[in-house]
Amino acid sequence: MAEDKGIDPTFSVADSEQENTEAVATLTHQESWVEKLENEYYGASPQKTVFAMVSGFAMVCAFTVLYLALFTRMDTTFFSGTFVGYGDVVFIGLKGKYELGVYCGAGACFGFVILYVLDIYNWKGTIQGPLGKFLLMCCLVAFFVAVLLVADSYHSAPLIAFMLLSTSSVAFVKRSLFPDVNKLAWIKAVSGGLFFCSIGVGLVWVLWVYYEEKYWDTEVKIEYYDLLECENIYPNATFQELLVNETLLEGFISDGEPFTDCDAAYVVWAAPLIYFGITIALAITSVFVLRAERKRIESKAAVEVEPMAQVFVTLILLTVFGMWVAASIASATSAVSDTILSMSLLSLVTMVGIAAGVFGLSYVRSQVKKTSMGKKAYEFGTSDWGKAFVTVLLGPLLVAFLGLDMITQFIRKHTGLGKTIIDEEEMTSVFTKGTRRRLIEMSQWEFGSVCTKGLIWGMFFFTVSVGVARIVLVFLSWLREELVTVPVSSTVGIIIAVGIIMFLLPPVPGVPVYITIGIVLVSKMEEEFGFVLSIFLGILLSLGLKIAAIFMQQKIIGEMFGAKSVTIRSMVGINSVEIRAIRRALMEPRPSFGKVAILIGAPDWPISVLTGIMRLPYFKMAFYSLPVVFLIAPCVISGALLVKASAEGGIYDSLNSLFVTVTVVVQSGSMVVAAQTIAKYSVKYAEQLRAEDPDVEVLELEKKKEHKVALSKELASWKNLNTAFRCAHVVSVLLMTATCWMFQLIGSSLFVTFDITDSIDEDLDGNVANLVQPAGRYVLLAFFCAAMWYFVFRIILSRRVKAKLQQENNTT
């Protein structure tokens, strides 16, 4: 029997007919494309939006075709005598133009300086305005021409210039021709074009390499060396003869393949792969921005922090940590690290360009400040540590900026060109209003603290990028040579001992250890176990070393020594919000990607020792550290492929570059997630973390030292330093800043380029001291003088504090 649901007394037949009519209308109505565009992408008319989207997609495709035409050369056998690209013609045409490129670049930079001091951004009027834009465009064109002309020495320069020009052109077209078109529509079109072109180019290149057998082996090298008219130092045959005569080719190989350095050949061969890597990264970035902006619009009232800001913070952090990984990989191969560093800088510039061109830089900057990382970065920037970091990092640029600003102010006051000065106080100043305001703020700095912290930053940079990278490199190269004749069993034991020792050294990262295992151990085990199984065993050994190192770092160094020392617990800031945030994240009951990222993304030694100081459970920490295998595997494989590439060439050379790239992505990505996780917990749970029970012993120690610390700060303050100490501080910081810049910019002129597969006997004439070139010795001397002053000052300050305390005790 059916259940009686009752009858609505207000129901009528007319109501029923009306509901049926509305339902039918709803089902039969389909939203037109015009209505969809109006609803989803408000702003310009639907027709103009469609035209803009098609234009954006077409621009990406056009730039892709132009890139392939300019920088690639792919010969095919599908149609006899056909090829794609004129990369060989372009690079040959750019040969011998380096000096002209330097002059052109110097002229462009001089033009930028002149336009800046002439206050071009404040030129107004019907004549001055367009004239200023025209002059600025001329300088930009001259700069890009200069970048192209130096391709003879910097072979990747034309590719970088093209990518920057294309991305800036896309942003310029959006802001100039389609300012009223919705940003989401434009980004969707551009990202679609990037995905389509990047996947298409990558797929075509892979198929070409596979079916045409164009692996980067000896024959392909000779072919491209011949195409680009590279220097031939082999006396027995020309490149053409080597390509057609197998006997001569075998002799060339047996003679050690005497190639000259002609990186342009590799750039032309790998240009499509480089394009794929850059454009797929830009496409993914665009998709992230698109989704984040949509989320912001849909839930604006509920979102405290703009999702797009989170995206840009993540991408910028990824770039910065990519530079850190470059320094880490420099311990194994300096050439690869230079490439990673260049690509990281290119990515950073490109992302900032996208942000400024599409969204406006002020908008992104304001939103980034709302993120957890943005808040922490602001706190760091306003601290003495942040001020010291900026001083060392941007010191020369700041000095140059002040000089240009003085000239700009002089021109404003005496010519009336540019911004009109209406403030009487500004009229009497030698600096512009904005610079004067910043200088007043800087005058409030505690320069005594900033100078000493600047010296610490400089020593840290030297330790990481110069000391560890090059010393570890030479040591591992020596070890590799010494183990050539040692049996496999003894080699395993030596590798384990050396690996444990290196893991126990705070500045040494794990990457060079893993790569060394791939180079030394895999090559020795290959004859007995085969290449693939040897790599698997090398990965297992590396993972075992890492887990053993975690035990020793956490349980012995951290727990047995660090946790029992009140002084050490105070030094690491055990009561600080950040350390409590790390502990809270690691002790979450549920597995999380952030927890894993902290354990494998943070520097090896500090994070393991810190977990011991905090007395966290070892087995849980070791378990959540197991995903480090995704970092270990590409390192070991890359090391093994490095040996195979040097012996056999071919596809192994290409695969080696691929796995180095994977290493960069895994390590830098985990570092980004780790930093974001710590910042998130520090900001989100700040009140709860501050309310946690403190380490009482540390509080008592810090209370006892409070007066001593305050006295030390007072005696080291700028106002209490005499003229001699102030001069020593300034000179030391200047020397430290100059040497750090020289280490980074002209490192190849200060040190011999040396990789882990090189020989100390052959490449350094058997003397490790030859790693430093004559000019490098003077730079190192200047660095050590600056560093020595820091330690001398600390000794003098310590004695003064002790004498002051003794004097106070005597008076009481």
PAGUFI-667035 format. One line per 4 residues: their letters; for each residue x, y, z of C-alpha. Coordinates in steps of 0.2 Angstrom, whole numbers, plus 5000, padded with zeros to 4 digits. Example, Ala and Ser with C-alpha at 12.3 -4.5 7.8 and 13.67 -1.06 7.14 Angstrom:
<sites>
as = 5062/4978/5039  5068/4995/5036
</sites>
This chain:
<sites>
maed = 5000/5000/5000  5007/5017/4995  5012/5029/5008  5000/5044/5008
kgid = 5011/5060/5007  4997/5072/5008  4991/5085/4997  4997/5103/4997
ptfs = 4981/5114/4999  4989/5128/4989  4993/5117/4974  4983/5121/4958
vads = 4983/5115/4940  4989/5132/4934  5005/5131/4945  5009/5114/4938
eqen = 5007/5120/4920  5019/5135/4924  5032/5124/4932  5032/5112/4918
teav = 5034/5127/4906  5049/5134/4916  5057/5117/4916  5056/5114/4898
atlt = 5063/5131/4895  5077/5128/4906  5081/5111/4898  5080/5118/4880
hqes = 5090/5133/4883  5109/5131/4880  5121/5145/4885  5128/5153/4869
wvek = 5147/5156/4868  5143/5175/4869  5134/5173/4885  5148/5161/4892
lene = 5162/5174/4888  5152/5188/4896  5149/5178/4912  5166/5170/4913
yyga = 5177/5184/4906  5170/5201/4910  5177/5216/4903  5179/5219/4884
spqk = 5165/5213/4872  5165/5194/4868  5171/5197/4850  5186/5207/4856
tvfa = 5190/5194/4869  5189/5180/4856  5201/5191/4845  5213/5194/4859
mvsg = 5213/5175/4864  5216/5170/4846  5230/5184/4845  5238/5178/4861
famv = 5238/5159/4855  5245/5164/4838  5259/5175/4845  5265/5160/4855
caft = 5264/5149/4840  5273/5162/4829  5287/5164/4842  5289/5145/4842
vlyl = 5291/5144/4823  5303/5159/4824  5313/5151/4838  5315/5134/4828
alft = 5320/5144/4812  5333/5154/4821  5341/5142/4833  5339/5124/4827
rmdt = 5346/5113/4814  5337/5096/4811  5342/5086/4796  5329/5073/4791
tffs = 5329/5058/4779  5310/5058/4776  5314/5069/4761  5331/5069/4754
gtfv = 5341/5085/4758  5327/5093/4769  5331/5101/4786  5322/5112/4799
gygd = 5330/5128/4805  5345/5139/4801  5353/5138/4818  5370/5134/4810
vvfi = 5369/5149/4799  5364/5161/4813  5378/5155/4825  5391/5156/4811
glkg = 5385/5173/4807  5387/5179/4825  5405/5172/4825  5419/5185/4828
kyel = 5407/5198/4834  5411/5197/4852  5420/5214/4853  5407/5223/4843
gvyc = 5394/5215/4855  5404/5222/4870  5404/5239/4863  5385/5238/4859
gaga = 5381/5232/4876  5392/5246/4884  5383/5258/4873  5366/5251/4878
cfgf = 5370/5252/4897  5377/5269/4895  5361/5274/4886  5350/5267/4900
vily = 5361/5277/4913  5359/5293/4903  5340/5291/4901  5339/5287/4920
vldi = 5348/5302/4925  5338/5313/4913  5323/5307/4923  5315/5299/4907
ynwk = 5300/5292/4917  5294/5309/4921  5295/5316/4903  5278/5323/4899
gtiq = 5271/5333/4884  5267/5329/4866  5286/5329/4861  5295/5324/4877
gplg = 5284/5309/4881  5285/5300/4864  5303/5305/4862  5307/5297/4879
kfll = 5299/5280/4874  5308/5280/4857  5325/5282/4866  5321/5269/4878
mccl = 5316/5257/4865  5332/5261/4855  5342/5256/4871  5332/5240/4873
vaff = 5335/5235/4855  5354/5239/4856  5355/5228/4872  5347/5213/4864
vavl = 5358/5215/4849  5373/5215/4860  5367/5199/4869  5366/5191/4851
lvad = 5383/5197/4846  5392/5189/4861  5385/5172/4856  5403/5167/4851
syhs = 5408/5167/4870  5391/5165/4878  5382/5152/4867  5366/5152/4876
apli = 5364/5171/4876  5354/5172/4860  5341/5159/4867  5340/5169/4883
afml = 5338/5185/4873  5324/5178/4862  5314/5170/4877  5315/5187/4886
lsts = 5310/5197/4871  5296/5185/4867  5288/5185/4884  5290/5204/4886
svaf = 5282/5206/4869  5267/5195/4874  5265/5206/4890  5267/5222/4880
vkrs = 5254/5217/4868  5241/5213/4882  5244/5230/4890  5245/5240/4874
lfpd = 5232/5233/4862  5220/5224/4874  5220/5233/4891  5202/5230/4893
vnkl = 5202/5211/4889  5200/5201/4905  5217/5194/4911  5210/5177/4914
awik = 5205/5175/4895  5223/5181/4890  5232/5170/4902  5221/5155/4896
avsg = 5225/5158/4878  5244/5160/4881  5245/5145/4892  5236/5135/4879
glff = 5248/5140/4866  5263/5137/4877  5257/5119/4881  5253/5116/4863
csig = 5269/5122/4856  5280/5115/4870  5273/5097/4869  5273/5098/4850
vglv = 5291/5104/4849  5297/5091/4863  5288/5077/4854  5295/5081/4837
wvlw = 5313/5083/4844  5312/5066/4853  5305/5057/4838  5318/5065/4827
vyye = 5332/5060/4839  5325/5042/4840  5321/5038/4822  5335/5048/4814
ekyw = 5347/5041/4828  5353/5058/4832  5360/5055/4849  5373/5066/4855
dtev = 5387/5053/4851  5404/5055/4842  5396/5055/4824  5383/5068/4828
kiey = 5396/5079/4837  5407/5079/4822  5392/5083/4811  5387/5098/4821
ydll = 5405/5103/4823  5406/5103/4804  5390/5112/4802  5395/5126/4814
ecen = 5413/5127/4807  5420/5123/4824  5439/5122/4825  5446/5105/4820
iypn = 5462/5101/4830  5463/5083/4824  5478/5083/4812  5474/5067/4802
atfq = 5457/5071/4794  5444/5084/4792  5426/5083/4799  5419/5078/4782
ellv = 5432/5064/4780  5428/5058/4797  5409/5057/4793  5412/5046/4777
netl = 5427/5036/4782  5424/5023/4796  5443/5019/4797  5447/5037/4801
legf = 5433/5039/4813  5439/5024/4823  5456/5031/4823  5448/5048/4829
isdg = 5439/5039/4843  5455/5029/4848  5465/5045/4849  5453/5051/4863
epft = 5441/5061/4852  5450/5077/4852  5436/5090/4851  5438/5108/4855
dcda = 5426/5118/4866  5412/5122/4854  5396/5123/4865  5387/5131/4850
ayvv = 5386/5114/4842  5377/5107/4857  5365/5122/4859  5359/5120/4841
waap = 5357/5102/4843  5347/5103/4860  5338/5120/4856  5321/5111/4854
liyf = 5324/5102/4871  5329/5119/4879  5313/5127/4872  5302/5113/4879
giti = 5309/5115/4896  5307/5133/4897  5290/5134/4889  5282/5120/4899
alai = 5288/5128/4915  5280/5145/4909  5264/5135/4904  5263/5127/4921
tsvf = 5266/5144/4929  5252/5151/4919  5240/5138/4923  5244/5140/4942
vlra = 5241/5159/4940  5225/5156/4931  5218/5144/4944  5223/5155/4958
erkr = 5215/5170/4951  5199/5161/4948  5199/5155/4965  5202/5172/4972
iesk = 5187/5179/4962  5175/5165/4966  5179/5166/4985  5185/5183/4988
aave = 5177/5186/5004  5183/5170/5012  5201/5170/5006  5213/5180/5018
vepm = 5228/5178/5006  5227/5179/4987  5231/5162/4980  5240/5170/4966
aqvf = 5252/5177/4978  5255/5160/4985  5259/5154/4967  5272/5168/4964
vtli = 5280/5165/4981  5282/5147/4977  5289/5150/4960  5301/5163/4966
lltv = 5307/5152/4980  5309/5138/4968  5321/5149/4958  5331/5154/4973
fgmw = 5332/5137/4979  5337/5132/4962  5352/5143/4964  5356/5134/4980
vaas = 5355/5117/4972  5367/5124/4958  5380/5128/4972  5377/5110/4979
iasa = 5379/5102/4962  5395/5112/4960  5403/5100/4972  5401/5087/4958
tsav = 5401/5096/4942  5404/5115/4940  5399/5116/4922  5381/5110/4925
sdti = 5379/5121/4940  5383/5136/4930  5369/5131/4918  5357/5128/4932
lsms = 5362/5145/4939  5359/5154/4922  5342/5146/4920  5337/5150/4937
llsl = 5341/5168/4935  5332/5168/4918  5316/5160/4926  5316/5173/4940
vtmv = 5317/5187/4927  5304/5179/4916  5292/5177/4931  5294/5195/4937
giaa = 5291/5200/4919  5275/5190/4918  5269/5198/4934  5273/5215/4929
gvfg = 5266/5214/4912  5250/5205/4915  5245/5209/4933  5256/5224/4938
lsyv = 5271/5223/4949  5263/5233/4963  5248/5221/4964  5259/5206/4965
rsqv = 5270/5214/4978  5255/5219/4989  5248/5202/4989  5264/5193/4992
kkts = 5266/5203/5008  5250/5194/5014  5257/5176/5013  5266/5167/5027
mgkk = 5282/5168/5017  5280/5186/5013  5277/5190/5031  5293/5181/5037
ayef = 5303/5189/5023  5297/5206/5028  5302/5202/5046  5319/5196/5040
gtsd = 5321/5211/5029  5319/5223/5043  5331/5214/5055  5349/5218/5056
wgka = 5353/5201/5047  5342/5206/5033  5350/5223/5031  5367/5215/5032
fvtv = 5362/5203/5018  5356/5217/5007  5372/5227/5010  5383/5212/5005
llgp = 5372/5206/4991  5368/5223/4983  5382/5234/4989  5390/5239/4973
llva = 5373/5242/4965  5368/5253/4979  5384/5264/4977  5381/5266/4959
flgl = 5363/5270/4962  5367/5284/4974  5379/5291/4961  5366/5291/4947
dmit = 5353/5298/4959  5364/5313/4963  5366/5317/4944  5347/5315/4942
qfir = 5344/5327/4956  5356/5340/4949  5348/5339/4932  5331/5341/4939
khtg = 5336/5357/4949  5347/5365/4935  5338/5361/4919  5320/5358/4923
lgkt = 5320/5342/4913  5310/5328/4921  5300/5329/4937  5297/5347/4943
iide = 5303/5351/4960  5291/5360/4971  5297/5356/4988  5310/5369/4995
eemt = 5318/5356/5006  5321/5344/4991  5328/5359/4981  5342/5360/4994
svft = 5346/5341/4994  5359/5332/4983  5347/5317/4982  5330/5315/4975
kgtr = 5315/5315/4987  5313/5296/4988  5331/5292/4990  5333/5305/5003
rrli = 5319/5297/5013  5327/5280/5011  5344/5287/5017  5336/5294/5032
emsq = 5329/5277/5036  5346/5269/5034  5354/5282/5045  5344/5274/5059
wefg = 5352/5257/5056  5364/5250/5070  5379/5249/5058  5390/5241/5071
svct = 5378/5226/5071  5375/5227/5052  5394/5227/5048  5398/5211/5059
kgli = 5383/5202/5052  5388/5207/5034  5405/5199/5037  5396/5183/5043
wgmf = 5385/5182/5028  5401/5184/5017  5410/5170/5026  5394/5159/5024
fftv = 5394/5162/5005  5412/5158/5004  5410/5142/5014  5395/5136/5003
svgv = 5400/5142/4985  5419/5142/4986  5425/5132/5000  5414/5117/5001
ariv = 5410/5116/4982  5428/5116/4976  5437/5107/4991  5424/5093/4991
lvfl = 5426/5092/4972  5445/5090/4972  5444/5078/4986  5431/5067/4978
swlr = 5441/5067/4961  5456/5061/4971  5446/5048/4979  5439/5042/4963
eelv = 5457/5040/4955  5464/5031/4971  5450/5018/4970  5452/5013/4952
tvpv = 5463/4998/4957  5455/4994/4973  5444/4978/4974  5425/4981/4974
sstv = 5423/4975/4992  5436/4987/4999  5429/5001/4988  5412/4999/4996
giii = 5420/5000/5014  5430/5015/5010  5415/5024/5002  5404/5020/5017
avgi = 5417/5027/5029  5420/5043/5018  5402/5045/5016  5398/5045/5034
imfl = 5412/5057/5038  5406/5069/5025  5388/5068/5031  5395/5072/5048
lppv = 5402/5088/5042  5389/5102/5044  5393/5112/5027  5394/5097/5016
pgvp = 5378/5093/5006  5373/5075/5002  5372/5077/4983  5391/5075/4980
vyit = 5391/5060/4990  5377/5052/4980  5385/5057/4963  5402/5050/4969
igiv = 5394/5033/4973  5387/5033/4955  5403/5037/4947  5415/5026/4958
lvsk = 5405/5012/4964  5393/5008/4949  5407/5008/4937  5417/4996/4947
meee = 5401/4984/4950  5395/4985/4932  5406/4970/4926  5400/4959/4939
fgfv = 5381/4964/4941  5377/4974/4925  5374/4992/4923  5355/4993/4929
lsif = 5358/4982/4945  5374/4991/4949  5364/5007/4949  5350/4999/4960
lgil = 5363/4993/4972  5371/5011/4972  5355/5019/4977  5352/5006/4991
lslg = 5369/5010/4998  5366/5028/4997  5349/5027/5006  5358/5016/5019
lkia = 5371/5029/5021  5358/5043/5023  5348/5033/5036  5364/5029/5046
aifm = 5369/5047/5045  5352/5053/5052  5355/5041/5066  5372/5048/5070
qqki = 5367/5066/5068  5351/5064/5078  5355/5052/5091  5373/5055/5094
igem = 5377/5073/5089  5359/5080/5093  5353/5070/5107  5368/5065/5117
fgak = 5378/5081/5115  5366/5095/5109  5351/5091/5119  5361/5090/5135
svti = 5369/5107/5132  5359/5122/5138  5371/5133/5128  5368/5123/5112
rsmv = 5349/5123/5115  5350/5142/5117  5360/5144/5101  5347/5135/5090
gins = 5333/5145/5097  5324/5131/5105  5311/5143/5112  5308/5152/5096
veir = 5292/5151/5086  5301/5145/5071  5309/5130/5080  5292/5126/5088
airr = 5284/5127/5071  5296/5114/5065  5293/5103/5080  5274/5104/5078
alme = 5275/5100/5059  5286/5085/5062  5275/5078/5076  5259/5079/5067
prps = 5250/5062/5069  5245/5061/5051  5258/5059/5036  5260/5075/5026
fgkv = 5270/5081/5011  5276/5096/5022  5283/5085/5035  5293/5075/5022
aili = 5299/5090/5013  5306/5097/5029  5316/5081/5032  5323/5079/5015
gapd = 5322/5097/5009  5331/5106/5023  5350/5105/5023  5355/5087/5029
wpis = 5366/5090/5045  5356/5105/5053  5339/5097/5052  5344/5080/5058
vltg = 5354/5087/5073  5339/5098/5077  5327/5084/5078  5339/5076/5090
imrl = 5340/5092/5101  5321/5092/5101  5322/5073/5106  5310/5068/5092
pyfk = 5308/5049/5089  5321/5043/5078  5312/5029/5069  5298/5041/5064
mafy = 5310/5054/5057  5319/5040/5048  5303/5033/5041  5297/5050/5034
slpv = 5315/5053/5027  5314/5037/5016  5307/5048/5001  5324/5055/5000
vfli = 5327/5040/4988  5318/5051/4975  5333/5063/4977  5346/5050/4979
apcv = 5341/5040/4963  5344/5054/4950  5360/5058/4958  5367/5041/4958
isga = 5360/5038/4940  5368/5055/4934  5385/5050/4941  5384/5033/4933
llvk = 5379/5041/4916  5393/5053/4918  5406/5039/4917  5396/5030/4903
asae = 5395/5046/4893  5414/5049/4894  5417/5031/4888  5403/5028/4875
ggiy = 5395/5045/4872  5378/5043/4863  5362/5044/4872  5371/5043/4889
dsln = 5376/5061/4888  5358/5067/4885  5352/5056/4899  5365/5063/4911
slfv = 5358/5081/4908  5340/5074/4911  5344/5066/4928  5353/5081/4934
tvtv = 5338/5092/4930  5327/5079/4939  5339/5081/4954  5337/5100/4953
vvqs = 5318/5099/4953  5316/5087/4967  5328/5096/4979  5323/5113/4975
gsmv = 5305/5108/4976  5306/5100/4992  5316/5115/4999  5301/5126/4993
vaaq = 5288/5116/5002  5299/5115/5018  5301/5134/5019  5282/5136/5015
tiak = 5277/5123/5028  5288/5131/5042  5282/5149/5038  5264/5142/5037
ysvk = 5265/5135/5055  5274/5150/5061  5261/5162/5056  5245/5151/5058
yaeq = 5249/5144/5075  5259/5159/5081  5249/5162/5097  5248/5143/5102
lrae = 5267/5141/5099  5271/5156/5110  5260/5149/5123  5269/5132/5124
dpdv = 5279/5128/5139  5297/5135/5137  5313/5127/5140  5316/5133/5158
evle = 5335/5130/5158  5337/5140/5142  5327/5154/5149  5337/5154/5165
lekk = 5353/5154/5155  5347/5168/5143  5342/5178/5158  5359/5176/5166
kehk = 5367/5181/5149  5354/5195/5146  5365/5208/5154  5381/5202/5146
vals = 5372/5201/5129  5365/5219/5131  5383/5225/5137  5390/5217/5122
kela = 5378/5225/5110  5381/5242/5118  5400/5241/5117  5399/5235/5099
swkn = 5386/5248/5094  5392/5261/5081  5391/5276/5093  5403/5267/5105
lnta = 5416/5263/5092  5431/5274/5089  5436/5280/5072  5449/5266/5070
frca = 5436/5252/5073  5423/5261/5062  5436/5262/5048  5441/5244/5050
hvvs = 5422/5239/5050  5419/5248/5034  5435/5242/5025  5431/5224/5030
vllm = 5413/5225/5023  5419/5233/5007  5432/5219/5005  5420/5205/5009
tatc = 5407/5212/4997  5419/5214/4983  5427/5197/4985  5410/5189/4986
wmfq = 5405/5198/4969  5421/5192/4961  5419/5174/4967  5402/5174/4958
ligs = 5405/5185/4943  5423/5180/4938  5425/5164/4947  5432/5155/4931
slfv = 5446/5168/4931  5450/5165/4949  5449/5146/4949  5453/5133/4936
tfdi = 5437/5124/4930  5438/5107/4938  5425/5092/4938  5424/5077/4948
tdsi = 5429/5066/4933  5445/5077/4930  5462/5071/4936  5473/5081/4948
dedl = 5489/5075/4940  5483/5079/4922  5472/5095/4925  5481/5102/4940
dgnv = 5499/5096/4936  5498/5086/4952  5497/5101/4963  5480/5105/4971
anlv = 5486/5123/4974  5485/5125/4955  5466/5125/4957  5468/5144/4962
qpag = 5474/5155/4948  5486/5170/4951  5472/5182/4952  5462/5171/4963
ryvl = 5476/5171/4976  5475/5190/4978  5456/5189/4980  5457/5175/4993
laff = 5470/5186/5002  5457/5201/5003  5443/5189/5009  5454/5182/5023
caam = 5459/5199/5028  5441/5204/5030  5436/5188/5039  5451/5189/5050
wyfv = 5445/5207/5056  5429/5199/5062  5437/5186/5073  5450/5200/5080
frii = 5435/5211/5083  5426/5197/5092  5441/5194/5103  5443/5212/5107
lsrr = 5424/5214/5111  5425/5199/5122  5439/5206/5132  5431/5223/5134
vkak = 5414/5215/5140  5424/5204/5153  5433/5220/5159  5417/5229/5160
lqqe = 5408/5215/5170  5423/5214/5182  5423/5233/5184  5404/5232/5189
nntt = 5407/5218/5201  5421/5228/5210  5410/5243/5212  5396/5232/5219
</sites>
